[in-house]
Amino acid sequence: MRSAKISRQTAETEISVEVNLDGAGIYDNQTGVGFFDHMLDQLARHSLIDMTIRAKGDYHIDDHHTVEDTGIALGQALTQALGDKKGIRRYGECHLPMDDAQVRCALDLSGRPFLIWNVDLPTPKIGAFDTELVREFFQALSTHGGITLHVDQLHGLNSHHIAEAAFKAVARALRLAVETDPRKADAIPSTKGAL
């Protein structure tokens, strides 16, 4: 079973993440940051990765540490669940429309983290959520998940729609990348023989 559980505790946050790559997109995410929970739910649902996340953070400062550290722990959980990456498709991509917004994601579970982020959220906040934290989450996920991650906004007027389209596009691309390739289920998807 391709699953993992990660716990991360610092002076700023206490995070636990459980994932099952072969799930049905079942989620139970409680970070104390409402909009972020909504986005994590989208990530689970559209990637078909079962996800349970619990987070407590230094909310009296702001939500930054909670969001970033959740990205770190989720990236670590994905890495652990993927193991040696034998049999995975490795690459995934998605063009995802949501009303006025369209976001494109391409990713590679290469073990070489790199984030390209061409997303412009036009407002500083979505409700009480700082929109700059969307990028912070994906930077942490990319770095600690060993993911080459490109996210490009093609259209968009509404910050909520753009952010949600980004999470859904990443989810759909991730779904493709973690799936088992039936033609090469016993092989590492690299000429190097390792990822």
SERO-799586 format. One record per residue: x, y, z of N, C-alpha, C in turn. Coordinates in steps of 0.05 Angstrom, whole numbers, padded with zeros to 5 digits, always signed. Layout:
! residues N
XYZXYZXYZ ...
! end
This chain:
! residues 195
+00017-00024+00000+00000+00000+00000+00018+00025+00000 +00012+00043-00018+00028+00067-00021+00017+00089-00003 +00024+00088+00022+00014+00107+00042+00036+00116+00060 +00031+00138+00075+00051+00149+00093+00038+00166+00114 +00052+00168+00136+00043+00186+00158+00067+00201+00167 +00064+00228+00168+00086+00246+00176+00077+00263+00199 +00093+00267+00219+00088+00286+00240+00111+00306+00241 +00104+00331+00244+00124+00352+00244+00117+00371+00267 +00136+00375+00285+00131+00393+00308+00154+00413+00310 +00147+00438+00311+00167+00459+00315+00157+00478+00337 +00172+00499+00343+00162+00519+00362+00139+00535+00351 +00134+00533+00324+00113+00549+00312+00088+00533+00304 +00092+00507+00298+00070+00491+00288+00072+00462+00298 +00049+00449+00297+00047+00420+00302+00029+00409+00280 +00041+00392+00263+00028+00383+00239+00028+00352+00238 +00006+00340+00229+00007+00311+00222-00008+00308+00196 +00004+00291+00179-00007+00287+00152-00007+00257+00147 -00030+00247+00137-00032+00219+00128-00042+00219+00099 -00029+00204+00082-00037+00202+00054-00038+00173+00045 -00056+00167+00026-00058+00142+00013-00060+00148-00017 -00039+00142-00032-00038+00149-00060-00058+00133-00077 -00067+00111-00067-00086+00094-00081-00114+00096-00070 -00121+00120-00061-00146+00124-00048-00168+00132-00068 -00188+00145-00057-00211+00154-00073-00216+00184-00069 -00195+00198-00059-00198+00227-00054-00214+00234-00029 -00214+00216-00010-00227+00221+00015-00210+00239+00032 -00222+00259+00045-00206+00279+00059-00218+00286+00086 -00201+00294+00104-00209+00305+00131-00186+00323+00139 -00188+00348+00131-00167+00368+00134-00176+00390+00153 -00160+00393+00175-00167+00414+00195-00141+00428+00203 -00137+00451+00191-00112+00466+00197-00117+00491+00214 -00143+00498+00218-00148+00522+00232-00149+00546+00214 -00145+00542+00187-00145+00563+00167-00167+00555+00147 -00190+00568+00148-00213+00558+00134-00210+00556+00104 -00200+00577+00091-00197+00576+00062-00176+00555+00054 -00155+00553+00069-00134+00533+00064-00145+00505+00066 -00162+00499+00086-00175+00473+00088-00191+00467+00063 -00206+00487+00053-00222+00484+00028-00203+00477+00005 -00180+00489+00003-00161+00483-00019-00149+00455-00015 -00142+00448+00009-00131+00421+00014-00152+00399+00007 -00178+00405+00013-00199+00387+00006-00200+00383-00025 -00197+00405-00040-00196+00403-00069-00172+00387-00078 -00149+00391-00066-00125+00377-00073-00129+00346-00070 -00141+00338-00048-00146+00310-00043-00167+00299-00062 -00189+00313-00065-00212+00303-00081-00204+00299-00110 -00189+00318-00121-00183+00317-00150-00158+00301-00156 -00141+00296-00136-00118+00278-00141-00125+00249-00135 -00147+00244-00122-00156+00218-00113-00136+00207-00092 -00122+00225-00079-00104+00217-00057-00120+00221-00031 -00124+00200-00015-00137+00203+00011-00118+00219+00028 -00129+00238+00043-00112+00257+00058-00126+00265+00084 -00111+00262+00105-00120+00271+00132-00098+00289+00142 -00105+00314+00148-00085+00334+00157-00095+00347+00183 -00079+00349+00203-00084+00364+00227-00061+00383+00231 -00069+00408+00237-00048+00428+00241-00057+00447+00263 -00038+00455+00280-00041+00476+00299-00017+00494+00296 -00023+00520+00294-00001+00539+00289-00003+00564+00306 +00017+00581+00302+00018+00607+00316+00000+00627+00302 -00026+00623+00303-00045+00639+00289-00045+00668+00299 -00036+00672+00324-00035+00699+00335-00015+00717+00320 +00004+00704+00306+00022+00719+00289+00009+00722+00261 +00006+00700+00247-00010+00699+00223-00011+00670+00214 -00021+00664+00190-00025+00637+00181+00000+00626+00166 +00020+00642+00162+00043+00635+00145+00056+00609+00153 +00063+00606+00179+00078+00582+00187+00061+00557+00184 +00035+00560+00190+00017+00537+00188+00015+00527+00159 +00011+00546+00141+00008+00538+00112+00034+00527+00101 +00056+00541+00107+00082+00531+00096+00090+00504+00108 +00087+00501+00134+00094+00476+00147+00076+00452+00139 +00051+00458+00132+00034+00438+00121+00044+00429+00094 +00053+00448+00078+00065+00441+00052+00090+00424+00055 +00106+00430+00075+00130+00415+00080+00123+00386+00087 +00104+00383+00106+00097+00356+00116+00082+00340+00094 +00066+00353+00078+00052+00339+00056+00072+00330+00035 +00092+00347+00029+00112+00339+00010+00128+00315+00020 +00135+00315+00046+00149+00293+00058+00133+00267+00057 +00107+00270+00062+00089+00247+00062+00087+00235+00033 +00085+00252+00013+00084+00243-00014+00109+00228-00022 +00132+00239-00014+00158+00226-00019+00160+00199-00007 +00151+00197+00018+00152+00171+00033+00133+00151+00020 +00109+00160+00013+00089+00142+00001+00098+00132-00027 +00113+00148-00042+00122+00140-00068+00145+00121-00067 +00160+00120-00045+00182+00101-00042+00203+00105-00064 +00210+00083-00078+00230+00085-00099+00218+00094-00126 +00192+00099-00126+00177+00109-00150+00175+00089-00172 +00180+00064-00166+00178+00043-00186+00149+00042-00197 +00146+00042-00223+00121+00038-00236+00103+00062-00239 +00111+00085-00229+00094+00109-00232+00097+00121-00260 +00077+00136-00267+00078+00150-00293+00098+00174-00292 +00102+00185-00269+00122+00206-00263+00113+00234-00272 +00103+00237-00295+00095+00263-00305+00064+00267-00304 +00056+00292-00301+00027+00298-00302+00023+00326-00311 +00000+00331-00324-00006+00358-00332-00036+00362-00333 -00044+00387-00332-00073+00393-00332-00077+00423-00340 -00096+00428-00357-00106+00455-00362-00134+00455-00348 -00137+00472-00328-00162+00471-00313-00176+00498-00313 -00201+00498-00324-00217+00522-00323-00235+00523-00298 -00238+00547-00287-00258+00551-00266-00269+00579-00270 -00293+00580-00282-00306+00606-00288-00287+00623-00304 -00279+00646-00293-00262+00665-00307-00232+00656-00308 -00225+00637-00291-00197+00629-00288-00191+00604-00304 -00166+00604-00315-00155+00579-00326-00126+00577-00318 -00119+00555-00306-00092+00550-00296-00081+00525-00308 -00056+00526-00317-00043+00503-00328-00021+00493-00308 -00020+00467-00304+00001+00455-00287+00014+00433-00303 +00041+00433-00301+00056+00410-00310+00076+00403-00288 +00079+00377-00282+00097+00370-00260+00111+00344-00266 +00133+00341-00253+00151+00317-00255+00159+00309-00227 +00154+00284-00220+00162+00274-00194+00191+00264-00196 +00208+00283-00203+00236+00278-00211+00255+00274-00187 +00247+00284-00164+00266+00285-00141+00282+00311-00142 +00278+00327-00163+00292+00352-00166+00272+00375-00163 +00270+00386-00139+00250+00407-00135+00256+00433-00150 +00235+00443-00162+00237+00469-00175+00209+00480-00179 +00204+00504-00172+00178+00516-00175+00179+00539-00195 +00162+00538-00216+00157+00560-00233+00128+00569-00227 +00125+00594-00219+00099+00603-00209+00092+00629-00224 +00075+00626-00244+00066+00650-00260+00036+00653-00254 +00030+00661-00230+00002+00665-00221+00000+00692-00207 -00020+00707-00216-00024+00734-00205-00051+00735-00192 -00051+00734-00165-00076+00737-00151-00081+00766-00146 -00103+00777-00157-00106+00806-00158-00113+00820-00131 -00120+00804-00111-00127+00816-00085-00107+00806-00064 -00101+00821-00043-00083+00812-00023-00095+00791-00004 -00122+00789-00004-00135+00770+00014-00158+00757+00000 -00164+00732+00008-00189+00718+00001-00202+00713+00028 -00222+00728+00034-00233+00728+00062-00211+00738+00080 -00203+00722+00100-00182+00729+00118-00155+00717+00110 -00154+00703+00087-00131+00688+00079-00113+00705+00062 -00087+00706+00069-00067+00721+00053-00061+00706+00027 -00067+00718+00004-00064+00704-00021-00034+00697-00027 -00015+00711-00016+00013+00704-00021+00020+00677-00010 +00003+00666+00008+00009+00640+00020+00003+00617+00001 -00012+00622-00020-00016+00601-00040+00011+00593-00052 +00027+00612-00060+00054+00606-00071+00071+00593-00049 +00070+00603-00025+00086+00592-00003+00080+00562+00001 +00055+00555-00001+00048+00526+00002+00060+00510-00020 +00057+00519-00045+00067+00503-00068+00098+00503-00068 +00111+00524-00059+00140+00523-00057+00149+00502-00037 +00136+00500-00014+00142+00480+00006+00136+00452-00004 +00113+00449-00017+00106+00423-00028+00126+00413-00049 +00134+00431-00067+00153+00425-00088+00180+00417-00076 +00190+00434-00057+00216+00429-00045+00217+00403-00031 +00198+00397-00014+00199+00374+00004+00187+00349-00009 +00172+00353-00032+00162+00330-00047+00181+00322-00070 +00202+00338-00074+00220+00333-00096+00206+00335-00123 +00189+00356-00126+00172+00359-00149+00182+00382-00166 +00187+00378-00192+00189+00400-00211+00161+00408-00218 +00153+00432-00210+00125+00441-00211+00123+00468-00226 +00109+00467-00248+00103+00492-00263+00074+00498-00261 +00067+00522-00252+00039+00530-00250+00037+00557-00264 +00020+00558-00285+00017+00583-00301-00013+00590-00303 -00019+00615-00296-00046+00625-00299-00049+00636-00327 -00068+00626-00342-00073+00635-00369-00094+00658-00369 -00114+00656-00352-00135+00676-00349-00143+00677-00320 -00156+00699-00312-00168+00700-00286-00172+00728-00276 -00195+00733-00264-00202+00758-00252-00207+00756-00222 -00217+00734-00213-00225+00730-00186-00204+00714-00170 -00194+00724-00148-00173+00711-00134-00181+00683-00124 -00205+00681-00114-00215+00655-00104-00214+00634-00127 -00224+00642-00150-00225+00624-00173-00197+00616-00182 -00179+00636-00183-00152+00630-00192-00138+00611-00173 -00140+00617-00147-00127+00599-00127-00138+00571-00128 -00165+00569-00130-00177+00543-00131-00170+00528-00156 -00169+00542-00179-00161+00529-00204-00132+00519-00202 -00115+00534-00188-00087+00525-00184-00086+00499-00168 -00100+00498-00146-00100+00474-00130-00111+00450-00145 -00133+00455-00160-00145+00433-00175-00127+00424-00198 -00114+00442-00211-00096+00435-00233-00073+00419-00223 -00061+00427-00201-00040+00411-00189-00050+00384-00181 -00074+00383-00169-00085+00357-00161-00088+00338-00185 -00100+00348-00206-00104+00331-00230-00078+00321-00242 -00058+00339-00243-00032+00331-00253-00019+00311-00235 -00021+00315-00208-00010+00296-00189-00023+00269-00191 -00049+00269-00196-00064+00243-00200-00051+00227-00222 -00046+00240-00245-00034+00226-00267-00006+00216-00261 +00010+00233-00247+00038+00227-00243+00042+00204-00223 +00025+00201-00203+00029+00180-00183+00016+00153-00191 +00000+00154-00212-00013+00129-00221+00008+00109-00231 +00001+00084-00228+00018+00062-00238+00015+00060-00268 +00037+00059-00282+00037+00055-00311+00036+00025-00317 +00013+00015-00328+00011-00014-00331+00031-00026-00351 +00043-00009-00368+00063-00019-00387+00091-00021-00374 +00095-00007-00352+00121-00008-00339+00118-00008-00308 +00101-00025-00298+00095-00025-00270+00118-00035-00253 +00138-00047-00265+00160-00058-00250+00186-00043-00254 +00184-00019-00267+00208-00004-00274+00208+00024-00262 +00232+00034-00256+00235+00063-00249+00233+00079-00275 +00216+00100-00275+00213+00115-00300+00235+00135-00306 +00259+00124-00310+00282+00141-00315+00304+00124-00328 +00319+00135-00347+00341+00120-00358+00364+00118-00338 +00364+00134-00317+00384+00133-00296+00380+00108-00279 +00356+00098-00278+00350+00075-00261+00343+00083-00232 +00341+00109-00227+00333+00119-00201+00322+00147-00204 +00304+00153-00186+00292+00180-00184+00296+00191-00156 
! end
